[in-house]
Amino acid sequence: MRTNNGSRLTREYRQTLRANRERVFPLLCPEREKQWLPGWDARWIHSDSGFAERRAVFATRHGEAMEVIWVVAEHHPAHRVHFVRWHPDAMVVDIELDLSSPQRDTTALDVRYAYTATSEQGVALIEAMTLDSWHAQMKNWEDHLNAWLAAHPA
């Protein structure tokens, strides 16, 4: 979908995590993610606590690519975290993570991404994104998180 001379793509996915949301939520943090997602690395720019919190700012880099700047827009423990990330010269990505507990030791993590191109490079990147690759990325994330939760019982 194109809007305002740019390109926007939205995707949604529901992960099923085998732990309660009070246990899952702290792992949705750039620092804690290093424990369970291979290859993840984040550099803090600002955080009062050293963990995810509202208005915290951090950066990530994948290979030789430019740094991606992230802001924690909302942080409601055990319920919701909302990130906004900026890929210089390409796009802004809005990421909403909402947690619910359909069963006692299960968390439904509703993941919503909105990619908005800020340049022709961003338009090309968004147009190249496939639904299959999106599902594979979300499933990989879900599998790694569930494996970590199983290996580190509460």
Backbone as CSV, one residue per row, in Angstrom:
resi,resn,N_x,N_y,N_z,CA_x,CA_y,CA_z,C_x,C_y,C_z
1,MET,0.849,-1.171,0.000,0.000,0.000,0.000,0.894,1.233,0.000
2,ARG,0.587,2.213,-0.820,1.351,3.456,-0.879,0.510,4.592,-0.297
3,THR,1.167,5.398,0.536,0.495,6.569,1.081,1.496,7.710,1.154
4,ASN,1.046,8.921,0.946,1.892,10.107,1.070,3.217,9.982,0.321
5,ASN,3.163,9.514,-0.921,4.349,9.348,-1.760,5.371,8.395,-1.165
6,GLY,4.970,7.531,-0.296,5.869,6.548,0.287,5.250,5.180,0.174
7,SER,5.850,4.247,0.823,5.328,2.891,0.809,5.196,2.418,2.240
8,ARG,4.100,1.756,2.525,3.886,1.202,3.860,3.426,-0.234,3.728
9,LEU,4.008,-1.076,4.580,3.624,-2.476,4.644,3.365,-2.812,6.095
10,THR,2.236,-3.435,6.384,1.941,-3.873,7.747,1.863,-5.390,7.773
11,ARG,2.326,-5.946,8.872,2.294,-7.393,9.080,1.892,-7.654,10.527
12,GLU,1.163,-8.748,10.728,0.772,-9.175,12.070,1.021,-10.660,12.226
13,TYR,1.352,-11.060,13.436,1.639,-12.465,13.716,1.352,-12.711,15.195
14,ARG,0.813,-13.876,15.509,0.594,-14.246,16.913,1.547,-15.374,17.268
15,GLN,2.404,-15.116,18.259,3.288,-16.147,18.789,2.622,-16.767,20.014
16,THR,2.852,-18.057,20.208,2.388,-18.748,21.396,3.613,-19.144,22.189
17,LEU,3.758,-18.552,23.353,4.941,-18.761,24.188,4.557,-19.561,25.423
18,ARG,5.397,-20.514,25.770,5.086,-21.459,26.840,5.574,-20.973,28.205
19,ALA,5.031,-19.861,28.631,5.280,-19.295,29.965,4.251,-18.185,30.174
20,ASN,4.057,-17.793,31.425,3.107,-16.708,31.662,3.721,-15.371,31.236
21,ARG,2.870,-14.391,31.034,3.350,-13.118,30.487,4.274,-12.370,31.439
22,GLU,4.147,-12.593,32.743,5.058,-11.952,33.694,6.484,-12.454,33.503
23,ARG,6.625,-13.702,33.055,7.942,-14.275,32.796,8.458,-13.889,31.400
24,VAL,7.560,-13.790,30.438,7.937,-13.467,29.062,8.305,-11.996,28.914
25,PHE,7.523,-11.110,29.491,7.677,-9.676,29.233,9.096,-9.157,29.438
26,PRO,9.789,-9.482,30.529,11.140,-8.928,30.708,12.116,-9.328,29.598
27,LEU,11.829,-10.420,28.896,12.709,-10.884,27.824,12.542,-10.066,26.549
28,LEU,11.516,-9.222,26.484,11.276,-8.353,25.329,12.001,-7.029,25.542
29,CYS,13.273,-7.133,25.738,14.150,-6.026,26.109,15.450,-6.184,25.329
30,PRO,16.008,-5.122,24.806,17.230,-5.268,24.012,18.390,-5.905,24.780
31,GLU,18.451,-5.709,26.063,19.522,-6.326,26.859,19.240,-7.805,27.105
32,ARG,18.040,-8.120,27.512,17.680,-9.514,27.810,17.597,-10.365,26.542
33,GLU,17.306,-9.735,25.411,17.205,-10.479,24.159,18.539,-11.139,23.796
34,LYS,19.644,-10.567,24.261,20.970,-11.156,24.022,21.057,-12.568,24.593
35,GLN,20.263,-12.868,25.610,20.292,-14.181,26.256,19.640,-15.264,25.405
36,TRP,18.641,-14.918,24.633,17.856,-15.955,23.965,17.842,-15.904,22.442
37,LEU,18.316,-14.827,21.833,18.292,-14.743,20.372,19.713,-14.697,19.823
38,PRO,20.179,-15.798,19.228,21.549,-15.834,18.695,21.790,-14.709,17.684
39,GLY,22.935,-14.055,17.833,23.314,-12.995,16.915,22.776,-11.626,17.259
40,TRP,21.873,-11.546,18.222,21.304,-10.242,18.595,22.333,-9.470,19.410
41,ASP,22.515,-8.224,19.075,23.381,-7.353,19.856,22.790,-5.954,19.803
42,ALA,22.796,-5.292,20.920,22.260,-3.933,21.005,23.234,-3.085,21.813
43,ARG,23.340,-1.823,21.421,24.197,-0.862,22.125,23.292,0.211,22.709
44,TRP,23.378,0.374,24.037,22.562,1.389,24.696,23.059,2.780,24.339
45,ILE,22.124,3.637,24.015,22.397,5.062,23.848,21.912,5.797,25.091
46,HIS,20.730,5.409,25.572,20.217,5.966,26.833,19.221,4.991,27.464
47,SER,19.447,4.710,28.723,18.496,3.973,29.548,18.868,4.251,30.995
48,ASP,17.907,4.670,31.791,18.189,4.916,33.205,18.484,3.627,33.950
49,SER,17.848,2.524,33.538,17.960,1.268,34.266,18.916,0.259,33.617
50,GLY,19.260,0.466,32.345,20.045,-0.519,31.615,19.178,-1.583,30.970
51,PHE,17.870,-1.413,31.078,16.908,-2.329,30.477,15.846,-1.508,29.760
52,ALA,14.929,-2.193,29.074,13.867,-1.489,28.357,13.022,-0.692,29.340
53,GLU,12.720,0.511,28.948,11.854,1.410,29.711,11.394,2.491,28.739
54,ARG,10.321,3.140,29.051,9.806,4.195,28.180,10.881,5.253,27.936
55,ARG,11.033,5.621,26.690,11.980,6.620,26.201,13.434,6.147,26.153
56,ALA,13.705,4.891,26.434,15.059,4.366,26.269,15.393,4.359,24.773
57,VAL,16.686,4.518,24.478,17.152,4.553,23.090,18.346,3.611,22.973
58,PHE,18.338,2.801,21.907,19.453,1.892,21.673,19.674,1.733,20.176
59,ALA,20.771,1.077,19.816,21.101,0.885,18.404,21.476,-0.563,18.153
60,THR,21.210,-1.026,16.942,21.631,-2.348,16.505,22.307,-2.200,15.145
61,ARG,23.104,-3.204,14.821,23.756,-3.235,13.512,23.789,-4.692,13.068
62,HIS,23.520,-4.931,11.812,23.583,-6.275,11.247,24.633,-6.258,10.145
63,GLY,25.757,-6.904,10.406,26.841,-6.939,9.432,27.423,-5.558,9.216
64,GLU,27.613,-5.204,7.960,28.214,-3.912,7.605,27.168,-2.805,7.428
65,ALA,25.913,-3.124,7.663,24.841,-2.144,7.471,24.979,-0.988,8.466
66,MET,24.339,0.125,8.135,24.316,1.273,9.043,23.592,0.891,10.335
67,GLU,23.909,1.605,11.398,23.193,1.369,12.656,21.717,1.712,12.489
68,VAL,20.907,0.921,13.157,19.471,1.168,13.238,19.211,1.721,14.629
69,ILE,18.514,2.840,14.720,18.227,3.493,15.999,16.820,3.121,16.433
70,TRP,16.701,2.688,17.687,15.425,2.254,18.270,15.054,3.165,19.435
71,VAL,13.750,3.406,19.606,13.203,4.123,20.762,12.110,3.245,21.368
72,VAL,12.107,3.124,22.678,11.016,2.441,23.367,9.917,3.490,23.561
73,ALA,8.878,3.403,22.756,7.808,4.402,22.776,6.848,4.186,23.933
74,GLU,6.556,2.921,24.247,5.681,2.571,25.374,6.264,1.359,26.067
75,HIS,6.041,1.285,27.369,6.532,0.144,28.149,5.578,-0.059,29.319
76,HIS,4.695,-1.053,29.183,3.708,-1.362,30.220,3.958,-2.801,30.669
77,PRO,4.691,-3.000,31.769,5.103,-4.343,32.186,3.977,-5.376,32.160
78,ALA,4.346,-6.520,31.585,3.505,-7.713,31.435,2.365,-7.536,30.438
79,HIS,2.229,-6.372,29.820,1.104,-6.137,28.911,1.512,-5.701,27.507
80,ARG,2.425,-4.709,27.415,2.680,-4.105,26.104,4.028,-3.407,26.078
81,VAL,4.708,-3.573,24.950,5.899,-2.773,24.665,5.798,-2.339,23.206
82,HIS,6.212,-1.120,22.955,6.080,-0.514,21.631,7.417,0.129,21.296
83,PHE,8.009,-0.325,20.189,9.287,0.211,19.721,9.068,0.956,18.411
84,VAL,9.896,1.948,18.170,9.983,2.584,16.855,11.459,2.543,16.489
85,ARG,11.738,2.053,15.279,13.136,2.006,14.844,13.292,2.741,13.524
86,TRP,14.460,3.367,13.374,14.754,4.167,12.193,15.956,3.584,11.480
87,HIS,15.761,3.242,10.214,16.835,2.777,9.347,17.230,3.980,8.486
88,PRO,18.364,4.612,8.771,18.748,5.811,8.005,18.687,5.554,6.497
89,ASP,18.170,6.520,5.782,18.071,6.470,4.321,17.150,5.380,3.801
90,ALA,16.301,4.779,4.657,15.459,3.695,4.156,14.030,3.726,4.685
91,MET,13.865,3.577,6.011,12.499,3.419,6.525,12.421,3.658,8.033
92,VAL,11.181,3.796,8.486,10.832,3.802,9.900,9.951,2.584,10.119
93,VAL,10.203,1.858,11.226,9.433,0.656,11.523,8.787,0.822,12.896
94,ASP,7.479,0.670,12.942,6.701,0.769,14.169,6.377,-0.665,14.602
95,ILE,6.778,-1.038,15.831,6.631,-2.417,16.301,5.833,-2.419,17.595
96,GLU,4.691,-3.077,17.589,3.852,-3.196,18.778,3.817,-4.649,19.217
97,LEU,4.062,-4.875,20.493,4.035,-6.210,21.072,3.032,-6.205,22.215
98,ASP,1.938,-6.944,22.058,0.900,-7.015,23.083,0.821,-8.431,23.608
99,LEU,0.834,-8.568,24.939,0.811,-9.875,25.577,-0.532,-10.116,26.250
100,SER,-1.025,-11.347,26.113,-2.218,-11.771,26.836,-1.992,-13.203,27.289
101,SER,-2.804,-13.641,28.241,-2.650,-14.989,28.798,-3.911,-15.798,28.561
102,PRO,-3.990,-16.486,27.415,-5.186,-17.297,27.156,-5.287,-18.509,28.077
103,GLN,-4.142,-18.981,28.592,-4.098,-20.091,29.542,-3.093,-19.735,30.626
104,ARG,-3.102,-20.464,31.712,-2.289,-20.134,32.886,-0.794,-19.984,32.585
105,ASP,-0.200,-20.923,31.867,1.238,-20.881,31.589,1.524,-20.684,30.113
106,THR,0.685,-19.899,29.461,0.851,-19.605,28.035,0.663,-18.110,27.827
107,THR,1.486,-17.557,26.963,1.345,-16.158,26.586,1.104,-16.073,25.096
108,ALA,0.101,-15.331,24.722,-0.105,-14.980,23.317,0.577,-13.637,23.116
109,LEU,1.540,-13.621,22.214,2.261,-12.386,21.906,1.833,-11.936,20.520
110,ASP,1.033,-10.882,20.472,0.587,-10.325,19.199,1.618,-9.310,18.731
111,VAL,2.201,-9.592,17.577,3.286,-8.792,17.010,2.747,-8.044,15.800
112,ARG,2.900,-6.725,15.793,2.465,-5.910,14.664,3.615,-5.006,14.222
113,TYR,3.975,-5.101,12.962,5.001,-4.248,12.367,4.349,-3.390,11.296
114,ALA,4.729,-2.124,11.249,4.356,-1.238,10.142,5.656,-0.633,9.615
115,TYR,6.008,-1.007,8.393,7.211,-0.508,7.731,6.800,0.670,6.854
116,THR,7.443,1.808,7.018,7.143,2.973,6.192,8.433,3.450,5.535
117,ALA,8.454,3.420,4.215,9.639,3.853,3.467,9.830,5.356,3.603
118,THR,11.096,5.758,3.707,11.438,7.180,3.746,12.261,7.581,2.526
119,SER,12.477,6.618,1.622,13.269,6.871,0.416,12.944,5.797,-0.618
120,GLU,13.472,5.964,-1.809,13.286,4.938,-2.840,13.961,3.638,-2.431
121,GLN,15.080,3.719,-1.724,15.735,2.506,-1.215,14.783,1.773,-0.274
122,GLY,14.109,2.506,0.586,13.136,1.908,1.495,11.972,1.279,0.755
123,VAL,11.500,1.943,-0.293,10.415,1.384,-1.109,10.858,0.040,-1.682
124,ALA,12.076,-0.014,-2.219,12.576,-1.266,-2.805,12.693,-2.361,-1.750
125,LEU,13.179,-2.011,-0.554,13.294,-3.002,0.517,11.925,-3.545,0.918
126,ILE,10.961,-2.655,1.063,9.613,-3.068,1.448,8.975,-3.929,0.355
127,GLU,9.141,-3.542,-0.884,8.553,-4.313,-1.977,9.156,-5.713,-2.072
128,ALA,10.382,-5.896,-1.560,11.046,-7.200,-1.611,10.644,-8.119,-0.453
129,MET,9.946,-7.582,0.552,9.562,-8.385,1.717,8.414,-9.319,1.351
130,THR,8.600,-10.610,1.620,7.541,-11.573,1.317,6.857,-12.026,2.598
131,LEU,5.636,-12.464,2.457,4.902,-12.976,3.602,5.582,-14.235,4.150
132,ASP,6.102,-15.082,3.269,6.804,-16.288,3.724,8.023,-15.945,4.569
133,SER,8.808,-14.948,4.155,9.990,-14.578,4.949,9.573,-13.962,6.283
134,TRP,8.477,-13.213,6.287,7.953,-12.641,7.537,7.577,-13.749,8.516
135,HIS,6.804,-14.733,8.021,6.403,-15.848,8.886,7.616,-16.625,9.379
136,ALA,8.604,-16.836,8.549,9.817,-17.550,8.964,10.563,-16.777,10.048
137,GLN,10.645,-15.469,9.904,11.307,-14.632,10.919,10.561,-14.700,12.245
138,MET,9.240,-14.578,12.222,8.452,-14.615,13.453,8.515,-15.997,14.105
139,LYS,8.476,-17.059,13.303,8.552,-18.422,13.824,9.925,-18.684,14.447
140,ASN,10.983,-18.194,13.812,12.339,-18.332,14.347,12.440,-17.654,15.716
141,TRP,11.908,-16.451,15.813,11.911,-15.701,17.069,11.135,-16.479,18.137
142,GLU,9.945,-16.954,17.790,9.101,-17.725,18.702,9.819,-19.004,19.166
143,ASP,10.445,-19.723,18.236,11.148,-20.965,18.578,12.320,-20.718,19.518
144,HIS,13.107,-19.678,19.245,14.243,-19.364,20.123,13.774,-18.963,21.518
145,LEU,12.732,-18.178,21.595,12.223,-17.752,22.900,11.668,-18.942,23.673
146,ASN,10.903,-19.809,23.017,10.380,-20.996,23.700,11.496,-21.941,24.130
147,ALA,12.531,-22.085,23.318,13.662,-22.948,23.693,14.365,-22.389,24.927
148,TRP,14.548,-21.074,24.972,15.201,-20.464,26.134,14.336,-20.646,27.376
149,LEU,13.037,-20.420,27.250,12.124,-20.581,28.385,12.156,-22.017,28.903
150,ALA,12.198,-23.005,28.013,12.253,-24.415,28.431,13.574,-24.740,29.121
151,ALA,14.651,-24.147,28.659,15.980,-24.426,29.218,16.232,-23.677,30.526
152,HIS,15.436,-22.675,30.806,15.594,-21.842,32.017,14.277,-21.757,32.757
153,PRO,13.851,-22.860,33.374,12.565,-22.837,34.076,12.578,-21.842,35.241
154,ALA,11.412,-21.321,35.505,11.288,-20.323,36.588,11.536,-20.932,37.945
